[in-house]
Amino acid sequence: MIQPAAFIYSEDQLKYKFSEDHPFNHLRLQLTHDLLDYLGALDENQIVTPRMASDEEIGLIHDKSYINAVKAAGKGELSPGIANNYGLGTEDTPIFTNMHEASALLVGGTLTAVDMVMEGKSQHALNLGGGLHHGFRGKASGFCIYNDSSIAIEYLRQKYGARVLYIDTDAHHGDGVQWAFYEDPDVCTLSIHETGRYLFPGTGNVNEKGHGQGFGFSINIPVDAFTEDASFLECYETAFREIIEFIKPDVILTQNGADAHYHDPLTHLSSSIETFRQVPKLAHELAHEYCGGKWIAVGGGGYDIWRVVPRAWSMIWLEMTDQTSKMNGPIPVKWLEAWQQKAPVPLPSDWTDPDDLYPVIPRQGEITDKNRKTLEKALYHIRNEKK
């Protein structure tokens, strides 16, 4: 019997670790797992151990020379000059021991999720260790070594002949995935992110629409700094509904960065946890409406690993498994007791953020109007094609 969802997880995924003080910290995977466990929302039989991706699978997107460079770097055998040519050994993406193996496991986790869904073992699958959307064919970028989402999409195309809709709600533009499929009409990428005027990677403008046969299948909605829940969700829901009706994909892959939250230290958006409650809710609904339930979800950014990420990512799993009633009320006391002494900030005691999470944004109306105009520009081609 097909199960509702599979949770791809192993503590070995925590080995993707640049340093003790690097902002990308996969301890958030364990924090999320433990929160769901203490909540009584995750059974052992729902957890699937990720496999390691093969070089051939990673090579669906990445150059062989780059894969070899990552392997050499992880063994301390790559010179700084050559490493820098591959985006390795930088402040963003430092070299660490066995980095190839750690990265290949994250890719393999996403491919495990793909196979669970596409082979009919599970309607949905969640690999929070994935979502490394900045990796390029021959270069690491923005904390991302191998781009598991791009690899998974190409894997879906080649192994299952699937037409894919990729939805990215990370506060940073999903550049690596966009450019990998910029000319492909069977892959549609939608990225809703903070404008690149102030934020890495500086791309994702509304006029980046694809090229050649892929024109119109790359869609970007760069929202203004300080965008709040209502405006972010208006852009997300409007775009998602219109695009999926136009594309009619076989499967949905969502990247669920949790860095659009007000508390995130690397971005400038003003979402509360409500955004992260609604984002998977719509994905779940539309997956059943258009794709027979085929929904694969990965993690992504999220740098307030204590107050934001565990709640935000737990909500994806609770939505997938129809346990949304559990994302209300107090956080389990056992989780708070287990982690508070290790946390540098007070942990949230409730699933919902307080009403006074941040001061009133004086330009809220102006920001909302600007985002609506951006949304109109982003959807212009699709709306025109429908006529």
C-alpha positions in Angstrom: 0.0 0.0 0.0 1.3 3.4 -0.9 2.2 5.6 2.1 1.3 9.3 2.3 4.9 10.5 2.7 8.5 9.5 3.2 10.9 11.4 5.5 14.4 11.1 4.0 16.9 11.4 6.9 20.1 10.2 8.5 22.4 11.8 11.0 25.1 11.3 8.4 23.6 14.3 6.5 25.0 16.5 9.3 28.4 15.8 8.0 27.8 18.5 5.4 29.6 21.0 7.6 31.9 23.8 6.6 33.0 24.9 10.0 31.7 25.5 13.6 30.8 29.1 12.9 29.6 28.9 9.3 26.0 30.1 8.8 25.0 26.9 6.9 24.5 24.5 9.8 22.7 21.2 9.2 22.2 20.7 12.9 18.8 22.2 11.8 18.0 18.7 10.4 18.4 17.1 13.8 16.4 19.9 15.4 13.6 19.4 13.0 13.6 15.6 13.3 13.6 15.9 17.1 10.7 18.4 17.1 8.6 16.1 15.0 9.6 13.1 17.1 8.6 14.8 20.4 5.4 15.9 18.7 4.5 12.3 18.0 4.3 13.2 14.3 7.1 11.0 12.8 7.1 7.2 13.0 10.3 5.2 12.4 8.6 3.3 9.5 8.2 6.7 7.7 12.0 7.4 7.8 13.9 6.3 4.8 17.7 6.3 4.9 19.3 8.3 2.0 21.7 6.6 -0.4 24.8 8.2 -1.8 24.5 9.5 -5.3 26.9 8.0 -7.9 29.4 10.0 -9.9 27.3 9.2 -13.0 24.2 10.7 -11.3 26.0 13.8 -10.1 27.4 14.1 -13.6 23.8 14.6 -15.0 24.5 18.2 -14.1 28.1 18.7 -13.0 31.3 18.4 -15.0 33.5 15.4 -14.3 36.5 17.8 -13.8 34.5 19.6 -11.1 33.5 16.3 -9.3 37.1 15.3 -9.3 38.1 18.7 -7.9 35.6 18.3 -5.1 37.0 14.9 -4.3 40.6 16.1 -4.3 39.6 19.1 -2.1 38.0 16.9 0.5 41.3 14.9 0.7 43.4 18.0 1.0 44.9 17.4 -2.4 43.7 20.5 -4.3 45.9 23.7 -4.5 44.2 26.9 -3.4 44.5 28.4 -6.9 42.8 25.6 -8.7 40.2 25.3 -5.9 39.3 28.9 -6.3 38.6 28.3 -10.0 35.9 25.9 -8.9 34.4 28.2 -6.3 35.9 26.0 -3.5 37.9 27.3 -0.5 36.0 30.6 -0.6 34.5 32.4 2.4 31.1 31.1 1.4 32.1 27.6 0.5 35.1 26.5 2.5 36.8 23.2 1.9 36.1 20.5 4.5 37.2 16.9 4.9 35.3 14.3 2.8 33.2 17.1 1.2 32.4 15.0 -1.8 31.0 12.1 0.2 28.9 14.5 2.4 27.6 16.4 -0.7 26.9 13.1 -2.6 24.7 11.9 0.3 22.6 15.1 0.2 22.1 14.5 -3.6 21.3 10.9 -3.0 18.7 11.9 -0.4 16.9 13.9 -3.0 17.1 11.1 -5.6 15.8 8.7 -2.9 12.8 11.0 -2.5 12.3 11.1 -6.3 12.3 7.3 -6.6 9.9 6.9 -3.6 7.4 9.1 -5.3 7.9 8.1 -8.9 7.9 4.3 -8.2 4.6 4.6 -6.3 6.0 3.8 -2.9 5.0 7.2 -1.4 2.7 10.0 -2.6 5.1 12.6 -1.2 8.7 12.7 -0.1 10.7 15.2 2.0 14.5 15.5 2.0 15.3 18.5 4.1 19.0 17.9 3.6 18.7 19.0 0.0 17.7 22.2 -1.7 21.3 23.4 -2.5 20.1 25.5 -5.4 23.2 27.7 -6.1 25.5 25.0 -7.4 26.6 25.3 -11.0 27.8 22.8 -13.6 31.5 23.5 -12.8 31.5 25.7 -9.7 30.3 25.8 -6.1 28.5 28.9 -5.0 26.6 30.2 -2.0 27.2 27.3 0.4 26.2 24.8 -2.3 28.6 22.2 -3.7 26.4 19.9 -5.8 23.0 21.1 -6.9 20.7 18.3 -5.8 17.6 19.9 -7.2 19.0 20.3 -10.7 20.3 16.7 -10.6 16.9 15.4 -9.4 15.1 17.3 -12.2 17.4 15.9 -14.9 17.1 12.4 -13.2 13.3 12.8 -13.4 13.5 13.8 -17.1 15.8 10.9 -18.1 14.6 8.0 -15.9 10.9 8.8 -15.7 10.3 11.1 -18.8 8.6 13.6 -16.4 7.6 17.1 -17.1 8.7 19.1 -13.9 7.5 22.2 -12.2 10.1 23.5 -9.8 8.9 26.0 -7.1 11.6 27.9 -5.1 10.5 30.1 -2.2 13.9 30.6 -0.7 14.7 34.2 -0.1 17.7 33.8 -2.4 17.1 33.4 -6.2 17.3 29.7 -7.3 20.0 30.6 -9.9 21.7 27.3 -10.3 18.4 25.5 -11.1 17.2 28.2 -13.4 20.3 28.3 -15.6 20.5 24.5 -15.8 17.1 24.4 -17.5 17.0 27.8 -19.1 16.4 26.4 -22.6 14.3 23.4 -21.6 10.5 23.6 -22.3 9.8 20.5 -20.2 11.1 22.1 -17.0 9.4 25.2 -15.6 11.2 27.1 -12.8 9.4 29.6 -10.5 11.5 31.5 -8.0 10.0 33.9 -5.5 12.8 35.7 -3.7 14.1 39.0 -2.3 15.2 41.3 -5.1 18.8 40.8 -6.0 19.5 44.6 -5.7 20.6 43.9 -2.1 21.0 40.2 -1.8 23.1 37.4 -3.1 23.2 36.1 -5.9 22.0 39.3 -7.5 20.1 37.5 -10.3 16.4 36.5 -10.7 15.2 39.6 -12.4 11.7 39.5 -13.8 13.1 39.6 -17.4 15.0 36.3 -17.0 12.4 34.3 -18.8 14.3 31.5 -20.5 15.9 31.2 -23.9 15.1 29.4 -27.2 12.5 26.7 -26.7 12.7 27.4 -23.0 11.5 31.0 -23.3 8.6 31.6 -20.9 9.4 28.6 -18.7 11.7 30.5 -16.4 9.7 32.7 -14.1 11.0 35.1 -11.4 9.2 37.2 -8.9 11.8 39.4 -7.1 9.9 40.9 -4.1 11.0 44.0 -2.3 12.9 44.1 0.9 10.6 44.1 4.0 7.8 42.2 2.1 5.4 40.7 4.7 3.3 37.5 4.7 0.2 38.8 2.8 2.2 40.1 -0.1 4.6 37.2 -0.3 1.7 34.7 -0.2 -0.3 36.7 -2.8 2.6 36.4 -5.2 3.2 32.8 -4.4 -0.4 31.6 -4.7 -1.3 33.6 -7.8 1.8 32.5 -9.7 1.7 28.9 -8.6 -2.0 28.5 -9.6 -1.6 30.2 -13.0 1.6 28.4 -13.8 0.6 24.9 -12.9 -2.6 25.3 -14.9 -0.5 26.4 -17.9 2.3 23.9 -17.5 0.3 20.8 -16.3 3.4 19.0 -14.9 3.7 15.4 -14.0 5.4 16.2 -10.7 6.1 19.1 -8.4 9.5 19.7 -6.8 9.5 22.4 -4.1 12.6 24.0 -2.6 11.6 25.3 0.9 14.2 27.7 2.1 13.2 29.1 5.5 15.2 32.4 5.2 12.3 34.7 4.2 11.5 34.9 7.9 12.0 38.2 9.7 14.5 36.6 12.1 16.8 35.3 9.4 20.2 37.0 9.8 21.1 36.9 6.1 18.0 38.4 4.4 15.7 41.4 4.6 12.1 40.0 4.3 9.4 40.3 6.9 7.6 37.0 6.7 6.3 35.3 9.9 6.0 31.6 10.5 2.5 31.9 8.8 4.2 32.0 5.4 5.8 28.6 6.1 2.4 27.2 7.2 0.8 28.3 3.9 3.5 27.5 1.4 3.3 23.7 1.7 -0.4 23.8 2.1 -0.9 25.1 -1.5 1.8 22.7 -2.9 0.0 19.8 -1.3 -3.4 20.9 -2.7 -2.1 21.5 -6.2 0.0 18.3 -6.3 -3.2 16.3 -5.8 -5.2 18.4 -8.2 -2.7 18.2 -11.1 -0.1 15.5 -10.5 -1.8 12.6 -8.8 -0.2 13.8 -5.5 3.4 13.6 -6.8 5.2 16.1 -4.7 8.9 16.1 -3.7 10.1 18.7 -1.3 13.6 19.7 -0.3 15.1 22.1 2.3 17.3 25.0 1.3 18.3 28.2 3.1 17.4 29.1 6.7 20.0 30.6 9.0 18.0 31.1 12.2 18.3 27.4 13.0 16.8 27.7 16.5 13.7 29.9 16.3 12.6 29.5 12.7 13.9 26.5 10.7 12.6 23.6 12.9 9.1 25.0 13.0 9.0 26.0 9.3 10.3 22.6 8.1 8.2 20.6 10.5 5.2 22.3 8.9 6.1 20.7 5.5 6.0 17.2 7.0 2.8 17.9 9.0 1.1 19.1 5.8 2.3 16.1 3.8 0.9 13.7 6.4 -2.3 15.5 7.1 -1.3 16.3 10.7 -1.9 20.1 10.4 -3.8 20.2 13.7 -0.4 19.6 15.4 1.1 22.9 14.2 -1.0 24.9 16.6 -0.5 25.6 20.3 2.6 25.1 22.4 5.9 23.5 21.2 6.6 20.2 23.0 8.2 20.8 26.3 10.6 17.9 25.8 12.0 19.5 22.7 12.5 22.8 24.6 14.2 21.0 27.5 16.5 19.0 25.2 17.7 22.0 23.1 17.3 25.2 25.1 20.6 24.8 27.0 22.5 24.6 23.6 20.6 27.4 21.9 22.1 31.0 22.0 18.6 32.5 21.9 15.3 31.7 23.7 13.5 29.0 21.8 9.9 29.7 20.7 7.3 28.2 23.0 4.5 28.3 20.4 4.0 27.3 16.8 2.7 30.8 15.9 4.8 33.9 16.1 3.7 36.8 18.3 1.7 39.6 16.7 4.5 42.1 17.7 7.2 40.1 16.0 8.6 43.3 14.4 7.7 47.0 14.3 5.2 48.2 11.8 6.6 48.6 8.3 5.8 52.2 7.2 6.1 51.4 3.5 3.9 48.3 3.5 1.3 49.6 1.0 4.0 50.8 -1.4 5.9 47.5 -1.1 2.7 45.5 -1.8 1.8 47.6 -4.9 5.4 47.2 -6.2 5.2 43.4 -5.7 1.9 43.3 -7.6 3.4 45.1 -10.6 6.3 42.7 -10.5 3.9 39.7 -10.4 2.0 41.1 -13.4 5.3 41.4 -15.4 6.3 37.9 -14.3 3.1 36.3 -15.5 2.6 38.4 -18.6 3.9 35.8 -21.0 1.7 33.0 -19.6 -1.4 35.2 -19.5 -0.8 36.2 -23.1 -0.3 32.6 -24.2 -3.7 31.6 -22.7 -5.6 34.1 -24.8 
